[in-house]
Amino acid sequence: MVAPPQPVTADESVAEAARRFASSSHTHLPVVVDGTYVGTLASLDVMDALAAGEQTRVRDLMTAAEPVAPDAPLSDVLHELDQGAGAVPVVGTDRTITGWIRHRDLIGALTHRET
């Protein structure tokens, strides 16, 4: 698990979200409303919307990736990643984001554990 990337808000425009991705190393960003996690935004969806000339908001492009609790078993994280989530948010009981898990984070952890 890594620190979560700076979230975007559901009301942000696709152009604003594109600027966020341009300055980030992440391919997925958490989406929040009033600081509460509501979904995940993929850079590919933003790119597609820009290419199509769509004037839309983040809320129209985000997916409702299922978050996990900080004490969730690894199998829950793997299930979400296997279902196509690009990243799995880790949220507390108040639905604020406390961490972020990507495929490469798991690969790095497993590789480090085996050496």
C-alpha positions in Angstrom: 0.0 0.0 0.0 1.2 3.5 -0.8 -0.1 6.9 0.1 -3.1 7.8 -2.0 -2.7 10.2 -4.9 -4.3 13.6 -4.6 -8.0 13.0 -5.3 -10.2 14.7 -7.9 -13.7 15.8 -7.1 -16.8 14.5 -8.8 -17.6 18.0 -10.0 -14.3 18.7 -11.7 -14.3 19.0 -15.5 -12.6 16.4 -17.7 -10.0 19.1 -18.7 -9.2 19.7 -15.0 -8.8 16.0 -14.4 -6.5 15.7 -17.5 -4.3 18.4 -15.9 -4.1 16.3 -12.7 -3.1 13.2 -14.6 -0.5 15.1 -16.6 1.3 16.0 -13.3 0.9 12.5 -11.7 2.6 9.2 -12.1 -0.8 7.4 -11.4 -3.1 6.0 -14.1 -6.1 6.0 -11.7 -7.1 8.7 -9.2 -9.6 8.6 -6.3 -12.8 10.6 -6.7 -14.2 12.3 -3.6 -17.2 14.4 -2.6 -16.7 16.4 0.5 -13.6 14.4 1.3 -15.5 11.1 1.1 -14.4 8.4 -1.4 -17.1 7.8 -4.1 -15.2 6.3 -7.0 -12.1 6.0 -9.2 -11.2 7.8 -12.4 -9.0 6.2 -15.1 -6.7 8.2 -17.2 -7.8 6.2 -20.3 -11.4 7.3 -19.8 -10.3 10.9 -19.5 -8.2 10.6 -22.7 -11.1 9.0 -24.6 -13.5 11.8 -23.5 -11.0 14.5 -24.5 -10.4 12.8 -27.9 -14.2 12.7 -28.5 -14.5 16.4 -27.6 -16.8 15.6 -24.6 -17.4 18.4 -22.2 -18.2 16.3 -19.2 -17.5 16.0 -15.5 -15.5 13.4 -13.5 -18.7 12.0 -12.0 -19.8 10.9 -15.5 -16.5 9.0 -16.1 -15.7 7.5 -12.7 -16.3 3.9 -11.8 -17.4 2.7 -8.4 -14.3 0.6 -7.5 -15.0 -1.2 -4.3 -12.7 0.0 -1.5 -11.2 -2.2 1.1 -10.7 -1.6 4.9 -7.2 -1.2 6.3 -7.3 -4.6 7.8 -8.8 -6.4 4.7 -7.2 -9.7 3.7 -5.0 -9.8 0.7 -7.6 -11.9 -1.1 -10.1 -9.0 -1.0 -7.5 -6.7 -2.7 -6.7 -9.4 -5.3 -10.4 -9.9 -6.0 -10.8 -6.2 -6.8 -7.7 -6.1 -9.0 -8.9 -9.3 -10.8 -12.2 -7.6 -11.5 -10.4 -4.9 -13.5 -9.8 -2.3 -10.9 -6.7 -0.3 -11.8 -6.2 0.6 -8.2 -7.9 -0.4 -4.9 -8.6 2.4 -2.4 -8.1 1.7 1.3 -10.7 3.6 3.3 -11.5 4.0 6.9 -14.9 3.7 8.5 -15.6 7.3 7.6 -14.9 6.6 3.9 -11.8 8.8 3.8 -9.0 7.4 1.8 -6.0 6.2 3.9 -4.1 4.2 1.2 -3.9 3.1 -2.4 -3.0 -0.3 -3.8 -1.9 -0.9 -7.3 -0.8 -4.0 -9.2 2.8 -2.9 -9.0 2.6 -2.3 -5.3 1.7 -6.0 -4.8 4.3 -7.2 -7.2 6.9 -5.1 -5.4 5.9 -6.4 -2.0 5.9 -10.0 -3.2 9.2 -9.7 -4.9 10.8 -8.1 -1.8 9.4 -10.8 0.4 10.9 -13.6 -1.7 14.5 -12.1 -1.7 
